[in-house]
Amino acid sequence: MSKALIFLDIDGVLNTVQEVVLNSRKDKKLFYRFKYWIGEIVYIFLKKITLDRESLLNWYYGFYCPYFTNQHSFNIYACSNLLYILEKTNADIVVSSTWRHAGLKNMKILLKQNGIPEERVVGVTTSKDIPCDCEYEKRKDPKYGCSRGHQIEAYLKENPCDNFIILDDDNDMGRLSNRLIQTDSFNGLLITEADKAISMLNKEPIKFNLMLI
């Protein structure tokens, strides 16, 4: 059986604008609010001492992921639609979201809490900067590096597969744009988009020449 991958963004795909608003209203516990602001202060301090970008982001998302795992749930319909894709295909998940900086272990926990089998979560894209010439690389905020398309290509070069799709609410995929199923950040992954994903993943293996790096 051929190997297929789903490169998964989280915010705007599973964690929709609707859920962010609802969760912010539910998040009343003083402990979690205190922890959130302590994290923000530490993050600013680490930026000042010029900690390298990879270490900074790994700390940032590693700190917050348990917070979100305990307190927040993603959009139930979007998660159901992702599960539907997994049931109808042999594809596994690689997390390409900025949440990936929390590490694969935390991603498995987080997605499992939202009904996604942890054994289907097999990887995360690189946390390292990749030399490229794009608008994201030029931003000063270290949360943004090279484009997501470059990060996915780097993963594919190290982990070849027969077929793949990208689920994301952004469109910075470069020459991988024809594999993108772009979601609306307010509603997340819809059933029509899930059907399109299944159709793409169940087709014959694609041929893709990785010439990025």
Sequence and secondary structure as in RCSB ss.txt:
>XXXX:A:sequence
MSKALIFLDIDGVLNTVQEVVLNSRKDKKLFYRFKYWIGEIVYIFLKKITLDRESLLNWYYGFYCPYFTNQHSFN
IYACSNLLYILEKTNADIVVSSTWRHAGLKNMKILLKQNGIPEERVVGVTTSKDIPCDCEYEKRKDPKYGCSRGH
QIEAYLKENPCDNFIILDDDNDMGRLSNRLIQTDSFNGLLITEADKAISMLNKEPIKFNLMLI
>XXXX:A:secstr
   EEEEE  BTTTB HHHHHHHHHH   HHHHHHHHHHHHHHHHHHHTT  HHHHHHHHHHHHHHHHHHH    
HHHHHHHHHHHHHS  EEEE SGGGGG HHHHHHHHHHTT  GGGEEEE   S     STTTT SSTT  S HHH
HHHHHHHHS  SEEEEEESS   GGGGGGEEE BTTTBS HHHHHHHHHHHTSS         
